[in-house]
Amino acid sequence: MLQNKLTYGKTIGIIGGGQLGRMMTTQAKHMGYRVVVLDPTPDCPTAQVADDQIVAKYDDLDAIKELAEKSDVVTYEFENVDLKAAEFLEGKGILPQGARSLRITQDREVEKEAIVESGQPVAPYKIVTTAPMLKDAIAEIGYPLVVKTCRGGYDGKGQVKLENEDNLSEAEAMLEKNGRVIVEKWVSFDKEISIVFSRKANGDISYFPVAENIHRNHILYTTIVPARVSESTVEKAKEAAAAIASTINVVGTFAIEMFVQGENILINEMAPRPHNSGHYTIEACNVSQFEQHVRAICNLPLAPIYFHGAAVMLNLLGKDVDLFFNRLNEIGYGHVHMYGKEENKPERKMGHVTYIGDNFSNLYRDLIEKSILEDKN
């Protein structure tokens, strides 16, 4: 744990060179820090705005040692960091987030156990390692359900939904390939929400407004803030975040995704880093999730958070980018962030745009009238 505050002129090392690292770097540079990024892709999105890049694989211990030598503090922009590397950096006293959050969020079984340990609700689940166990778990949990890999997988990858036995072979193949899967009850929810918060090692914590998330094909499509849920649901989300943060000793910006059923919540998954659903904070709050993250890992005071009223964030996937820019004149406004990715793929997140206003009803109506949002949302 950092005992002293790290102020301007110091160097922040970032493991991972994607868009989260890019936005983290931009904020750190505004605050006067130098940034060095470790990523295997030359001129990756983060490297385009950082001071230096170490081009190497994430599990290259020599590269990790070089990053440690060049950095006063190290962080990461994704959770699949090599644990040995994280433990080495933690041992050097320069990874305030520590290795524990990574160890928990890298494995769905360990993640579920940590959530339950903190006293928070999850959907019924079973861990399965054999074909007979898979059939027993399905019989116990009942259809519909989802079978997921315990490690890896994002944006819907590494999982298969089972409504009945018709695609059971897909789940069996997943089990055979991975050796261990999680069988989880499919949740019929009213809303999907997330809470992004930042926490220091001393326990100081600040919460951003709870966000409502709408997905398409398992990829986040839009985030609406404030979430259209009751005040009691918002309080439950904050209480869950506080309990989980305390249990696993979170440092930095952290996100928790939840399902809402009536007035109840179920914890879905967690991310030990800034989150896609928190991008709205760049324009819609006085302090962004990235600035609070830098403050937390550098042992600076967390800023009180003020929200400007209403925000809608839309991801720009590769298939949407040209259409969006062709419509800029009629759309007329919106804060655009492009990530500097070299290759455009149809389902790849190439950027995002955030719309803000003083009143959600007016903002929402305007976005529907401009066909930026669909009325069914």
C-alpha positions as CSV (number, residue, x, y, z in Angstrom):
1,M,0.0,0.0,0.0
2,L,1.3,3.4,-0.9
3,Q,1.9,5.4,2.3
4,N,2.6,8.7,0.5
5,K,0.6,10.7,-2.0
6,L,2.0,10.6,-5.5
7,T,1.6,13.9,-7.2
8,Y,2.4,15.4,-10.6
9,G,5.6,14.5,-12.3
10,K,5.5,10.9,-11.1
11,T,5.0,8.0,-13.5
12,I,2.0,5.7,-13.7
13,G,2.5,2.3,-15.3
14,I,-0.5,0.7,-17.0
15,I,-0.8,-3.0,-18.0
16,G,-3.0,-3.1,-21.1
17,G,-3.3,-0.7,-23.9
18,G,-6.9,-0.6,-24.9
19,Q,-9.5,2.2,-24.6
20,L,-9.7,2.1,-20.8
21,G,-6.0,2.6,-20.6
22,R,-6.3,5.4,-23.2
23,M,-8.9,7.3,-21.2
24,M,-7.0,6.6,-17.9
25,T,-3.9,8.0,-19.5
26,T,-5.6,11.1,-20.8
27,Q,-6.8,11.9,-17.4
28,A,-3.5,11.2,-15.7
29,K,-1.7,13.5,-18.2
30,H,-4.2,16.3,-17.4
31,M,-3.2,15.8,-13.7
32,G,0.5,16.1,-14.5
33,Y,1.6,12.5,-14.4
34,R,3.8,10.6,-16.9
35,V,2.5,7.3,-18.2
36,V,4.1,4.2,-19.5
37,V,2.1,1.3,-20.9
38,L,2.8,-2.4,-21.3
39,D,1.1,-3.9,-24.3
40,P,2.1,-6.4,-27.0
41,T,0.7,-4.2,-29.9
42,P,2.9,-1.3,-31.0
43,D,1.0,2.0,-31.1
44,C,-2.0,0.6,-29.3
45,P,-4.7,3.0,-28.3
46,T,-3.1,3.8,-24.9
47,A,0.4,4.2,-26.4
48,Q,-0.9,6.9,-28.8
49,V,-1.4,9.2,-25.8
50,A,1.2,7.8,-23.3
51,D,4.8,8.9,-22.8
52,D,6.3,5.5,-23.3
53,Q,5.4,1.9,-24.3
54,I,7.0,-1.4,-23.4
55,V,6.1,-3.7,-26.3
56,A,5.8,-7.2,-24.7
57,K,3.3,-9.8,-23.6
58,Y,1.5,-9.3,-20.3
59,D,3.2,-12.4,-18.8
60,D,6.7,-11.4,-19.8
61,L,8.3,-11.1,-16.4
62,D,11.3,-9.1,-17.7
63,A,8.9,-6.6,-19.2
64,I,7.0,-6.4,-15.9
65,K,10.3,-5.7,-14.1
66,E,11.0,-3.0,-16.7
67,L,7.6,-1.5,-16.1
68,A,8.2,-1.6,-12.3
69,E,11.6,0.2,-12.8
70,K,10.0,2.9,-14.8
71,S,6.9,3.4,-12.7
72,D,6.1,4.9,-9.3
73,V,2.8,3.1,-9.2
74,V,1.2,0.5,-11.5
75,T,-2.4,-0.2,-12.4
76,Y,-4.2,-2.3,-15.1
77,E,-7.0,-1.7,-17.5
78,F,-8.4,-5.2,-17.7
79,E,-8.7,-8.1,-15.3
80,N,-6.9,-10.9,-17.2
81,V,-3.5,-9.7,-15.9
82,D,-1.0,-12.5,-15.2
83,L,-1.2,-13.3,-11.5
84,K,2.5,-13.9,-11.1
85,A,3.1,-10.4,-12.6
86,A,0.6,-8.9,-10.2
87,E,2.0,-10.6,-7.2
88,F,5.5,-9.4,-8.2
89,L,4.3,-5.8,-8.5
90,E,2.4,-6.1,-5.2
91,G,5.5,-7.4,-3.5
92,K,7.4,-4.3,-4.8
93,G,4.7,-2.1,-3.1
94,I,3.6,-0.4,-6.3
95,L,0.3,-2.2,-7.1
96,P,-2.2,-0.6,-4.7
97,Q,-5.0,-2.7,-6.2
98,G,-3.2,-5.8,-5.2
99,A,-3.5,-9.2,-6.8
100,R,-6.6,-10.4,-4.8
101,S,-9.2,-8.4,-6.9
102,L,-7.7,-10.0,-10.0
103,R,-7.6,-13.5,-8.5
104,I,-11.3,-13.1,-7.6
105,T,-12.6,-11.6,-10.9
106,Q,-10.6,-13.8,-13.2
107,D,-12.5,-16.9,-12.1
108,R,-16.3,-17.0,-11.9
109,E,-16.3,-19.6,-9.2
110,V,-14.1,-17.6,-7.0
111,E,-16.1,-14.4,-7.9
112,K,-19.4,-16.0,-6.8
113,E,-17.8,-17.2,-3.5
114,A,-16.6,-13.7,-2.8
115,I,-20.0,-12.1,-3.5
116,V,-21.7,-14.7,-1.3
117,E,-19.1,-14.1,1.4
118,S,-20.0,-10.4,1.4
119,G,-23.6,-11.3,2.0
120,Q,-24.9,-10.4,-1.4
121,P,-27.4,-12.3,-3.5
122,V,-26.6,-14.2,-6.7
123,A,-28.6,-16.4,-9.1
124,P,-28.6,-20.1,-8.2
125,Y,-25.5,-21.8,-9.6
126,K,-23.4,-25.0,-9.6
127,I,-19.8,-25.6,-10.4
128,V,-19.4,-28.6,-12.8
129,T,-16.3,-30.7,-13.7
130,T,-17.8,-33.8,-15.2
131,A,-20.6,-34.8,-17.6
132,P,-22.7,-36.5,-14.9
133,M,-22.3,-33.4,-12.7
134,L,-23.5,-31.3,-15.6
135,K,-26.7,-33.3,-16.0
136,D,-27.3,-33.2,-12.2
137,A,-26.8,-29.5,-12.1
138,I,-29.2,-28.9,-15.0
139,A,-31.8,-31.1,-13.2
140,E,-31.4,-29.2,-10.0
141,I,-31.3,-25.7,-11.4
142,G,-33.8,-26.2,-14.2
143,Y,-34.3,-24.6,-17.5
144,P,-33.7,-21.9,-18.7
145,L,-30.1,-21.6,-17.6
146,V,-26.8,-20.5,-18.9
147,V,-23.5,-22.5,-18.9
148,K,-20.3,-20.3,-18.7
149,T,-16.6,-21.0,-18.7
150,C,-15.1,-20.2,-15.3
151,R,-12.3,-18.3,-16.8
152,G,-12.1,-15.9,-19.7
153,G,-15.1,-14.8,-21.8
154,Y,-16.5,-11.3,-22.3
155,D,-19.3,-9.6,-24.2
156,G,-21.2,-12.9,-24.3
157,K,-18.3,-15.1,-25.3
158,G,-17.7,-18.3,-23.4
159,Q,-21.3,-19.0,-22.6
160,V,-24.3,-20.8,-23.9
161,K,-28.0,-20.4,-23.0
162,L,-30.0,-23.6,-22.6
163,E,-33.8,-23.4,-22.9
164,N,-34.1,-27.2,-23.2
165,E,-31.9,-30.2,-24.2
166,D,-31.7,-29.1,-27.8
167,N,-28.3,-27.5,-27.5
168,L,-27.0,-29.5,-24.6
169,S,-24.1,-30.7,-26.8
170,E,-22.7,-27.2,-26.9
171,A,-22.5,-27.1,-23.1
172,E,-21.0,-30.6,-23.0
173,A,-18.4,-29.5,-25.6
174,M,-17.6,-26.4,-23.5
175,L,-17.1,-28.6,-20.4
176,E,-14.9,-31.0,-22.2
177,K,-12.8,-28.2,-23.6
178,N,-12.4,-26.3,-20.3
179,G,-12.7,-29.0,-17.7
180,R,-14.8,-26.8,-15.4
181,V,-17.9,-24.6,-16.0
182,I,-20.5,-22.8,-14.0
183,V,-24.2,-23.7,-14.5
184,E,-26.3,-20.7,-13.6
185,K,-30.1,-20.1,-13.5
186,W,-31.1,-17.7,-16.3
187,V,-32.4,-14.6,-14.7
188,S,-35.6,-13.0,-16.0
189,F,-34.9,-9.4,-15.0
190,D,-36.7,-6.0,-15.3
191,K,-33.5,-4.0,-15.7
192,E,-29.8,-4.4,-15.8
193,I,-27.9,-1.9,-13.8
194,S,-24.3,-1.2,-12.7
195,I,-22.7,0.8,-10.0
196,V,-19.2,2.3,-10.5
197,F,-17.4,3.4,-7.4
198,S,-13.8,4.3,-6.3
199,R,-12.2,3.4,-3.1
200,K,-8.9,4.1,-1.4
201,A,-6.8,1.7,0.7
202,N,-7.9,3.5,3.9
203,G,-11.6,2.7,3.1
204,D,-12.6,6.1,1.7
205,I,-15.2,5.4,-1.0
206,S,-17.3,7.5,-3.5
207,Y,-20.1,6.3,-5.6
208,F,-21.1,7.4,-9.1
209,P,-24.9,7.4,-9.9
210,V,-26.4,4.0,-10.6
211,A,-26.5,3.4,-14.4
212,E,-29.1,1.4,-16.4
213,N,-27.6,-0.7,-19.2
214,I,-29.1,-2.1,-22.3
215,H,-27.3,-4.8,-24.2
216,R,-27.6,-6.1,-27.8
217,N,-26.1,-9.4,-28.7
218,H,-24.4,-9.5,-25.2
219,I,-22.5,-6.2,-26.0
220,L,-23.4,-3.0,-24.1
221,Y,-25.4,-0.8,-26.4
222,T,-26.4,2.1,-24.3
223,T,-26.1,3.4,-20.7
224,I,-28.8,5.6,-19.2
225,V,-28.2,7.7,-16.1
226,P,-29.9,8.0,-13.7
227,A,-31.2,4.4,-13.9
228,R,-34.9,4.1,-14.1
229,V,-35.3,2.2,-10.8
230,S,-36.6,3.1,-7.4
231,E,-34.7,4.9,-4.7
232,S,-34.7,1.8,-2.6
233,T,-33.0,-0.2,-5.5
234,V,-30.4,2.5,-5.7
235,E,-29.7,2.2,-2.0
236,K,-29.5,-1.6,-2.3
237,A,-26.9,-1.3,-5.1
238,K,-24.8,1.1,-2.9
239,E,-25.1,-1.2,0.1
240,A,-24.0,-4.2,-2.0
241,A,-21.1,-2.2,-3.4
242,A,-20.0,-1.2,0.1
243,A,-20.1,-4.8,1.4
244,I,-18.2,-6.2,-1.6
245,A,-15.6,-3.4,-1.5
246,S,-15.0,-4.1,2.2
247,T,-14.8,-7.8,1.8
248,I,-12.2,-7.9,-1.0
249,N,-10.5,-4.6,0.0
250,V,-11.0,-2.8,-3.3
251,V,-8.6,0.0,-4.3
252,G,-9.3,2.1,-7.3
253,T,-12.3,2.3,-9.6
254,F,-14.5,-0.8,-9.5
255,A,-17.8,-1.8,-11.2
256,I,-20.5,-4.2,-10.2
257,E,-23.2,-5.3,-12.7
258,M,-26.6,-6.3,-11.3
259,F,-30.0,-7.6,-12.3
260,V,-33.1,-5.9,-11.0
261,Q,-36.2,-8.0,-10.2
262,G,-39.0,-5.8,-8.8
263,E,-37.3,-4.2,-5.8
264,N,-34.6,-6.9,-5.5
265,I,-31.2,-7.1,-6.9
266,L,-28.9,-10.0,-7.9
267,I,-25.2,-9.5,-8.4
268,N,-24.1,-10.7,-11.9
269,E,-20.4,-9.9,-12.3
270,M,-17.7,-7.5,-11.3
271,A,-14.8,-5.6,-12.9
272,P,-11.8,-4.4,-10.9
273,R,-11.2,-1.4,-13.1
274,P,-13.0,1.5,-14.8
275,H,-16.0,0.2,-16.8
276,N,-17.8,0.8,-20.1
277,S,-21.0,1.8,-18.2
278,G,-19.0,4.5,-16.4
279,H,-17.9,6.4,-19.5
280,Y,-20.7,8.9,-19.1
281,T,-18.9,10.3,-16.1
282,I,-16.3,12.0,-18.3
283,E,-18.9,14.7,-19.3
284,A,-21.8,14.2,-16.9
285,C,-20.0,14.4,-13.6
286,N,-17.5,16.9,-12.1
287,V,-15.0,14.1,-11.8
288,S,-14.7,11.0,-14.1
289,Q,-14.3,7.4,-13.1
290,F,-10.8,7.7,-14.6
291,E,-9.8,10.7,-12.5
292,Q,-11.1,9.0,-9.3
293,H,-9.1,5.9,-10.2
294,V,-5.9,7.9,-10.5
295,R,-6.7,9.6,-7.3
296,A,-7.3,6.3,-5.5
297,I,-4.2,4.5,-6.7
298,C,-2.0,7.6,-6.1
299,N,-3.4,8.0,-2.5
300,L,-4.9,11.4,-3.3
301,P,-8.2,12.6,-1.7
302,L,-11.3,11.4,-3.6
303,A,-13.4,14.2,-5.1
304,P,-17.0,14.6,-4.0
305,I,-19.1,13.6,-7.0
306,Y,-21.7,15.9,-8.5
307,F,-23.9,14.7,-11.4
308,H,-25.1,17.2,-14.0
309,G,-28.7,15.8,-14.3
310,A,-29.0,13.3,-17.2
311,A,-26.8,11.3,-19.5
312,V,-27.1,8.7,-22.3
313,M,-24.0,6.9,-23.5
314,L,-24.0,4.9,-26.7
315,N,-21.2,2.6,-27.8
316,L,-20.0,3.0,-31.4
317,L,-19.3,-0.4,-32.8
318,G,-17.5,-0.9,-36.0
319,K,-20.7,-1.5,-38.0
320,D,-22.1,1.8,-36.7
321,V,-19.3,4.2,-37.1
322,D,-19.8,5.3,-40.7
323,L,-23.5,5.8,-40.2
324,F,-23.0,7.8,-37.1
325,F,-20.5,10.2,-38.7
326,N,-22.7,10.5,-41.8
327,R,-25.5,11.7,-39.6
328,L,-23.5,14.2,-37.5
329,N,-25.1,17.3,-39.1
330,E,-28.6,16.2,-38.2
331,I,-27.7,14.8,-34.8
332,G,-26.1,18.1,-34.0
333,Y,-24.4,17.4,-30.6
334,G,-22.9,14.7,-28.4
335,H,-19.4,14.2,-27.0
336,V,-17.6,11.8,-29.2
337,H,-14.7,9.6,-28.1
338,M,-12.9,7.4,-30.7
339,Y,-10.4,4.9,-29.4
340,G,-7.7,4.9,-32.0
341,K,-8.1,1.2,-32.9
342,E,-6.4,0.4,-36.2
343,E,-8.7,-2.4,-37.4
344,N,-12.5,-1.8,-37.7
345,K,-14.5,-4.9,-36.9
346,P,-18.4,-5.0,-37.0
347,E,-18.9,-5.9,-33.3
348,R,-15.8,-4.2,-32.0
349,K,-16.1,-1.1,-29.7
350,M,-14.5,1.6,-31.8
351,G,-15.7,4.5,-29.6
352,H,-18.6,6.0,-27.7
353,V,-20.7,9.1,-27.7
354,T,-22.3,10.7,-24.6
355,Y,-25.3,13.0,-24.6
356,I,-26.0,15.1,-21.5
357,G,-28.8,17.3,-20.3
358,D,-30.4,18.9,-17.3
359,N,-33.5,16.8,-17.5
360,F,-33.7,13.1,-18.4
361,S,-37.2,13.2,-19.9
362,N,-36.3,16.1,-22.3
363,L,-32.9,14.5,-23.2
364,Y,-34.6,11.1,-23.8
365,R,-37.3,12.6,-26.0
366,D,-34.8,14.5,-28.0
367,L,-32.7,11.4,-28.7
368,I,-35.8,9.5,-29.8
369,E,-36.9,12.3,-32.1
370,K,-33.4,12.3,-33.7
371,S,-33.6,8.5,-34.1
372,I,-30.5,8.2,-31.9
373,L,-32.4,6.0,-29.5
374,E,-35.3,3.6,-30.3
375,D,-38.5,4.3,-28.5
376,K,-38.7,0.7,-27.2
377,N,-35.7,1.4,-24.9
